[in-house]
Amino acid sequence: MTASSGGTGNSRKLREHSKDVPTLPTFSDAFEYRAFLKFRLAQAYRIFAKYGFDEGVAGHITVRDPIKPDCFWVNPWGVHFKLIQPELLLLIDHKGKIQDQESGPIRFLNRAAYMIHSAIHEARPEIICAAHSHTTYGKAFGTLGVPLDPITQDSCAFYEDHAVFGDFRGIVDDHEEGQAIAAALGSKKAAILQNHGLLVATKSIESAVFFFISLEKCCRVQMIADQAAAVRGQRPRTIDRETATLTQQVLGAEYGGWFSGIVEFQLLEHEEGKKFEYIPAGSANTKAKL
């Protein structure tokens, strides 16, 4: 068995610019792959904390388990993003049941996380990672109930590849609403949840982190541009459809997100002095270090 941390998407277009661009890691051992994903997921939470994407106990990032693909890993409810480590993560099936043997010691599950993410992971079997949080600019722009315009190179990454879910009915506490969010997302990689926050779902943890950070920034730029244009009695100039589409196919591709996302993890590893190490069960030797 060979597993990777995500799909390559439109990587060929990026590789045309250089023969030295990195490739996604692969794993012949499913347990090593699981360990890597748990390590990466815990890192993703700490990166979100660095960016201030925490809001009390709200927000969640999940990753599909490679051994039990009908289950996903998520943070225990009530633990700050900055404190998340792999051994704390919970393994949850699509019915919301905590897997006792694999899960960490803190058994508090965020019901909204289960309702939203189980629906997405069920509807989109290709999705490895889904991220949702109540970020400042995502919430502010989300009150408008409209999609982003292609006004910058970065916002083109989301051109015709993000949805708006405009039916806010309070805290997500039933499976039907989670399914409605998954349906609104459709085959796209991101959604702006009206009066709520942002959502990204991709084929790797790295791309989910990058596209989430970028989407939050794009929401901020859109509001700044709209305000500046309004003062002058104008509207921001948009990028034409053909150019926006071509730009999206490169910058908005899965590989493009992964390639941009890995630098966030490189920085975190530099700051923390901690990289992934895999120690097989019953062995004191390190099998792999990435």
CORUR-V962121 format. One record per residue. N is the residue number from 0. RES is the residue in one letter. SS is DSSP state (A for helix, B for strand, O for the rest). PSI is psi in whole degrees, 0 to 359 (NA if undefined). Layout:
# CORUR-V962121
n:res:ss:psi
N:RES:SS:PSI
N:RES:SS:PSI
This chain:
# CORUR-V962121
n:res:ss:psi
0:M:O:135
1:T:O:126
2:A:B:148
3:S:B:168
4:S:O:10
5:G:O:170
6:G:O:162
7:T:O:342
8:G:O:230
9:N:O:44
10:S:A:331
11:R:A:322
12:K:A:323
13:L:A:322
14:R:A:341
15:E:O:336
16:H:O:340
17:S:O:141
18:K:O:356
19:D:O:10
20:V:O:145
21:P:O:160
22:T:O:158
23:L:O:140
24:P:O:149
25:T:B:156
26:F:B:128
27:S:O:346
28:D:O:118
29:A:A:328
30:F:A:327
31:E:A:318
32:Y:A:317
33:R:A:315
34:A:A:320
35:F:A:315
36:L:A:319
37:K:A:318
38:F:A:314
39:R:A:319
40:L:A:317
41:A:A:320
42:Q:A:318
43:A:A:318
44:Y:A:318
45:R:A:327
46:I:A:317
47:F:A:320
48:A:A:320
49:K:A:324
50:Y:O:359
51:G:O:29
52:F:O:8
53:D:O:149
54:E:B:82
55:G:O:236
56:V:O:11
57:A:B:157
58:G:O:150
59:H:B:146
60:I:B:134
61:T:B:154
62:V:B:135
63:R:B:138
64:D:O:133
65:P:O:341
66:I:O:319
67:K:O:84
68:P:O:349
69:D:O:14
70:C:B:158
71:F:B:155
72:W:B:142
73:V:B:161
74:N:O:150
75:P:O:140
76:W:O:136
77:G:O:5
78:V:O:129
79:H:O:142
80:F:A:322
81:K:A:339
82:L:A:359
83:I:O:129
84:Q:O:159
85:P:A:322
86:E:A:350
87:L:A:344
88:L:O:149
89:L:B:142
90:L:B:122
91:I:B:137
92:D:B:176
93:H:O:353
94:K:O:3
95:G:O:10
96:K:O:128
97:I:B:130
98:Q:O:107
99:D:O:319
100:Q:O:324
101:E:O:339
102:S:O:158
103:G:O:178
104:P:O:339
105:I:O:109
106:R:O:42
107:F:O:119
108:L:O:129
109:N:O:112
110:R:A:321
111:A:A:323
112:A:A:316
113:Y:A:313
114:M:A:317
115:I:A:309
116:H:A:326
117:S:A:321
118:A:A:320
119:I:A:313
120:H:A:327
121:E:A:317
122:A:A:333
123:R:O:82
124:P:O:341
125:E:O:346
126:I:O:129
127:I:O:318
128:C:B:138
129:A:B:136
130:A:B:136
131:H:B:136
132:S:B:164
133:H:O:74
134:T:O:157
135:T:A:304
136:Y:A:332
137:G:A:318
138:K:A:316
139:A:A:310
140:F:A:328
141:G:A:338
142:T:O:342
143:L:O:336
144:G:O:32
145:V:O:157
146:P:O:167
147:L:O:147
148:D:O:152
149:P:O:76
150:I:O:348
151:T:O:166
152:Q:O:318
153:D:O:320
154:S:A:339
155:C:A:339
156:A:A:338
157:F:A:8
158:Y:O:121
159:E:O:26
160:D:O:25
161:H:B:151
162:A:B:167
163:V:B:122
164:F:B:109
165:G:O:17
166:D:O:67
167:F:O:125
168:R:O:33
169:G:O:192
170:I:O:134
171:V:O:111
172:D:O:16
173:D:O:155
174:H:A:329
175:E:A:319
176:E:A:324
177:G:A:319
178:Q:A:325
179:A:A:321
180:I:A:316
181:A:A:322
182:A:A:320
183:A:A:322
184:L:A:320
185:G:O:229
186:S:O:7
187:K:O:168
188:K:O:352
189:A:B:158
190:A:B:143
191:I:B:115
192:L:B:111
193:Q:O:133
194:N:O:25
195:H:O:293
196:G:B:203
197:L:B:155
198:L:B:135
199:V:B:139
200:A:B:119
201:T:B:185
202:K:O:5
203:S:O:156
204:I:A:320
205:E:A:316
206:S:A:325
207:A:A:316
208:V:A:313
209:F:A:311
210:F:A:329
211:F:A:313
212:I:A:315
213:S:A:319
214:L:A:319
215:E:A:317
216:K:A:321
217:C:A:323
218:C:A:319
219:R:A:313
220:V:A:320
221:Q:A:316
222:M:A:322
223:I:A:315
224:A:A:318
225:D:A:318
226:Q:A:315
227:A:A:321
228:A:A:321
229:A:A:323
230:V:A:329
231:R:O:7
232:G:O:30
233:Q:O:180
234:R:O:147
235:P:O:142
236:R:O:131
237:T:O:158
238:I:O:139
239:D:O:157
240:R:A:314
241:E:A:314
242:T:A:319
243:A:A:320
244:T:A:314
245:L:A:320
246:T:A:319
247:Q:A:323
248:Q:A:338
249:V:A:299
250:L:A:331
251:G:O:1
252:A:O:159
253:E:A:313
254:Y:A:321
255:G:A:319
256:G:A:318
257:W:A:314
258:F:A:318
259:S:A:328
260:G:A:330
261:I:A:335
262:V:A:330
263:E:A:321
264:F:A:326
265:Q:A:315
266:L:A:316
267:L:A:318
268:E:A:324
269:H:A:316
270:E:A:321
271:E:A:342
272:G:O:34
273:K:O:123
274:K:O:168
275:F:O:132
276:E:B:130
277:Y:B:122
278:I:O:108
279:P:O:152
280:A:O:131
281:G:O:6
282:S:O:142
283:A:O:0
284:N:O:145
285:T:O:123
286:K:O:322
287:A:B:143
288:K:B:122
289:L:O:NA
